[in-house]
Amino acid sequence: LLFTRRSPRRERTADVMVLKTEKCAFSGLRVYPGHGTRLTKIDSTTFLFLNGKSKKMHAQKKKPAKLAWTTTYRKAHKKDIEASTRTKKRRVNKSAFTRSLVGASLEVLAKKRNEKPEVRAAARDAALREIKARAAKKKGAKK
């Protein structure tokens, strides 16, 4: 029940004491060596209880999940949840979908997306020429 273990990294450090603990059959809490009481029934099932309180509750056939101080209650009511389990609750990214813009409908957007790059470049050049022609016309009208 009491074991000593040497640290594998450093030989000169002090020995580390390891205690073999068991769990209480009712509360689920740790029972250290020399503590607790063991109950053995006629059918040879054994129960280890931390204290008289948990032994009496077991004798009264109380359900540990209904008593707030037991580990089964805490597990059932999602208390003491580790940070590692909380990270699992991530939302799944919603699939992206295209929306129509103010000036263009979905069909127009799909048509523009499917255009070949050469056609797109030609349209851009034509638009630039038109803008330059308008700017030149304005300049001519001012003089």
VOPAGU-2260 file (C-alpha; in pm, 1 decimal, decimal comma):
REM VOPAGU-2260
SITE   aa  ch    i         X         Y         Z
SITE  LEU   A    0       0,0       0,0       0,0
SITE  LEU   A    1     284,5     243,9      63,0
SITE  PHE   A    2     534,1     234,1    -220,0
SITE  THR   A    3     839,1     445,2    -286,3
SITE  ARG   A    4     947,8     526,5    -636,1
SITE  ARG   A    5    1273,4     680,5    -746,7
SITE  SER   A    6    1257,5     962,2    -994,9
SITE  PRO   A    7    1395,5     828,5   -1329,0
SITE  ARG   A    8    1564,2    1155,1   -1430,2
SITE  ARG   A    9    1769,0    1240,6   -1124,2
SITE  GLU   A   10    1917,4     984,9    -891,9
SITE  ARG   A   11    2001,5    1235,6    -616,3
SITE  THR   A   12    1645,1    1366,1    -559,7
SITE  ALA   A   13    1443,6    1241,7    -264,7
SITE  ASP   A   14    1219,8     937,6    -307,7
SITE  VAL   A   15     861,4    1010,6    -408,7
SITE  MET   A   16     595,6     848,1    -193,7
SITE  VAL   A   17     308,3     688,3    -382,5
SITE  LEU   A   18     -16,0     604,6    -199,9
SITE  LYS   A   19    -250,3     343,4    -340,0
SITE  THR   A   20    -593,0     498,5    -298,7
SITE  GLU   A   21    -926,3     331,2    -363,8
SITE  LYS   A   22   -1265,2     483,5    -438,4
SITE  CYS   A   23   -1558,7     493,8    -201,9
SITE  ALA   A   24   -1837,5     268,1    -327,4
SITE  PHE   A   25   -2100,9     533,6    -250,4
SITE  SER   A   26   -1950,6     880,4    -281,5
SITE  GLY   A   27   -1676,5     806,7    -535,8
SITE  LEU   A   28   -1422,7    1001,4    -327,9
SITE  ARG   A   29   -1067,2     874,0    -263,3
SITE  VAL   A   30   -1009,0     648,8      36,3
SITE  TYR   A   31    -648,5     661,5     157,5
SITE  PRO   A   32    -474,5     364,2     321,6
SITE  GLY   A   33    -581,2     314,5     683,5
SITE  HIS   A   34    -909,8     497,8     631,1
SITE  GLY   A   35   -1262,1     385,4     554,3
SITE  THR   A   36   -1458,8      72,9     633,7
SITE  ARG   A   37   -1511,0    -232,8     417,6
SITE  LEU   A   38   -1846,8    -409,0     403,1
SITE  THR   A   39   -1866,3    -765,1     271,4
SITE  LYS   A   40   -2210,1    -905,4     199,8
SITE  ILE   A   41   -2314,9   -1271,5     215,9
SITE  ASP   A   42   -2278,8   -1304,8    -162,8
SITE  SER   A   43   -1911,6   -1195,2    -116,3
SITE  THR   A   44   -1951,8    -851,8    -281,1
SITE  THR   A   45   -1731,7    -600,3    -104,1
SITE  PHE   A   46   -1788,7    -227,6     -65,3
SITE  LEU   A   47   -1539,1      24,0      64,4
SITE  PHE   A   48   -1684,6     333,6     228,2
SITE  LEU   A   49   -1500,0     654,0     310,2
SITE  ASN   A   50   -1692,3     724,9     630,6
SITE  GLY   A   51   -2000,0     634,8     831,0
SITE  LYS   A   52   -2211,5     886,9     642,7
SITE  SER   A   53   -2164,6     716,1     308,3
SITE  LYS   A   54   -2203,1     369,7     467,8
SITE  LYS   A   55   -2536,7     467,8     622,6
SITE  MET   A   56   -2659,6     626,9     299,9
SITE  HIS   A   57   -2573,9     302,6     117,6
SITE  ALA   A   58   -2759,8     102,4     382,8
SITE  GLN   A   59   -3065,9     327,9     333,6
SITE  LYS   A   60   -3039,7     255,1     -41,2
SITE  LYS   A   61   -3010,5     621,5    -129,2
SITE  LYS   A   62   -2909,9     706,6    -484,0
SITE  PRO   A   63   -2571,5     882,5    -491,6
SITE  ALA   A   64   -2671,5    1072,9    -808,7
SITE  LYS   A   65   -2933,3    1260,8    -603,5
SITE  LEU   A   66   -2691,4    1380,0    -333,1
SITE  ALA   A   67   -2495,5    1691,3    -423,5
SITE  TRP   A   68   -2174,2    1594,7    -241,2
SITE  THR   A   69   -2110,4    1273,0    -436,7
SITE  THR   A   70   -1902,7    1246,6    -753,4
SITE  THR   A   71   -2184,6    1070,6    -939,5
SITE  TYR   A   72   -2410,5    1372,1    -877,5
SITE  ARG   A   73   -2140,9    1609,7   -1004,0
SITE  LYS   A   74   -2091,6    1398,2   -1314,9
SITE  ALA   A   75   -2467,4    1372,4   -1379,7
SITE  HIS   A   76   -2516,4    1748,5   -1342,5
SITE  LYS   A   77   -2210,3    1841,0   -1552,7
SITE  LYS   A   78   -2006,9    1998,1   -1273,3
SITE  ASP   A   79   -1624,3    2000,3   -1274,0
SITE  ILE   A   80   -1604,7    1969,7   -1651,8
SITE  GLU   A   81   -1243,2    2002,8   -1762,6
SITE  ALA   A   82   -1135,9    2268,2   -2011,9
SITE  SER   A   83   -1043,3    1992,9   -2256,5
SITE  THR   A   84   -1401,5    1871,4   -2279,6
SITE  ARG   A   85   -1531,8    2226,6   -2317,9
SITE  THR   A   86   -1326,4    2279,7   -2631,9
SITE  LYS   A   87   -1512,9    1994,6   -2800,3
SITE  LYS   A   88   -1827,6    2209,1   -2818,4
SITE  ARG   A   89   -1716,9    2397,4   -3126,7
SITE  ARG   A   90   -1969,1    2504,0   -3384,1
SITE  VAL   A   91   -1951,7    2346,5   -3724,4
SITE  ASN   A   92   -1884,9    2610,1   -3988,3
SITE  LYS   A   93   -2195,0    2677,5   -4190,0
SITE  SER   A   94   -2153,0    2616,5   -4559,8
SITE  ALA   A   95   -2094,6    2938,2   -4750,3
SITE  PHE   A   96   -2360,2    3035,3   -4999,8
SITE  THR   A   97   -2370,2    3320,2   -5250,3
SITE  ARG   A   98   -2610,1    3605,5   -5204,8
SITE  SER   A   99   -2719,1    3850,7   -5467,6
SITE  LEU   A  100   -2567,8    4196,4   -5438,7
SITE  VAL   A  101   -2759,5    4524,3   -5461,4
SITE  GLY   A  102   -2674,3    4584,0   -5826,3
SITE  ALA   A  103   -2667,4    4223,9   -5953,6
SITE  SER   A  104   -2881,9    3914,5   -5917,7
SITE  LEU   A  105   -2749,8    3561,3   -5862,8
SITE  GLU   A  106   -2777,9    3477,3   -6233,0
SITE  VAL   A  107   -2564,2    3777,0   -6335,1
SITE  LEU   A  108   -2302,6    3690,0   -6072,8
SITE  ALA   A  109   -2290,0    3326,1   -6187,3
SITE  LYS   A  110   -2254,3    3437,9   -6551,1
SITE  LYS   A  111   -1963,1    3670,0   -6461,6
SITE  ARG   A  112   -1791,8    3397,8   -6260,8
SITE  ASN   A  113   -1813,1    3151,7   -6549,0
SITE  GLU   A  114   -1671,5    3399,3   -6804,8
SITE  LYS   A  115   -1329,2    3323,5   -6950,3
SITE  PRO   A  116   -1044,3    3552,4   -6838,6
SITE  GLU   A  117    -991,4    3681,7   -7195,5
SITE  VAL   A  118   -1354,1    3794,8   -7223,0
SITE  ARG   A  119   -1330,7    3957,9   -6881,2
SITE  ALA   A  120   -1009,8    4142,0   -6976,6
SITE  ALA   A  121   -1167,0    4264,2   -7302,1
SITE  ALA   A  122   -1473,8    4395,4   -7115,5
SITE  ARG   A  123   -1248,9    4573,5   -6864,9
SITE  ASP   A  124   -1046,6    4737,9   -7145,0
SITE  ALA   A  125   -1366,8    4851,7   -7319,4
SITE  ALA   A  126   -1498,1    5002,6   -6995,0
SITE  LEU   A  127   -1168,0    5187,6   -6937,5
SITE  ARG   A  128   -1172,5    5325,4   -7295,2
SITE  GLU   A  129   -1529,4    5448,3   -7243,0
SITE  ILE   A  130   -1436,8    5622,8   -6913,9
SITE  LYS   A  131   -1134,2    5788,8   -7076,8
SITE  ALA   A  132   -1347,4    5903,6   -7371,5
SITE  ARG   A  133   -1601,3    6059,0   -7130,1
SITE  ALA   A  134   -1324,0    6233,3   -6935,7
SITE  ALA   A  135   -1174,9    6372,1   -7261,5
SITE  LYS   A  136   -1520,7    6491,2   -7374,0
SITE  LYS   A  137   -1568,7    6675,9   -7042,9
SITE  LYS   A  138   -1227,6    6838,3   -7073,6
SITE  GLY   A  139   -1312,2    6949,6   -7430,1
SITE  ALA   A  140   -1645,9    7093,4   -7317,5
SITE  LYS   A  141   -1480,0    7299,3   -7038,8
SITE  LYS   A  142   -1236,7    7475,9   -7279,6
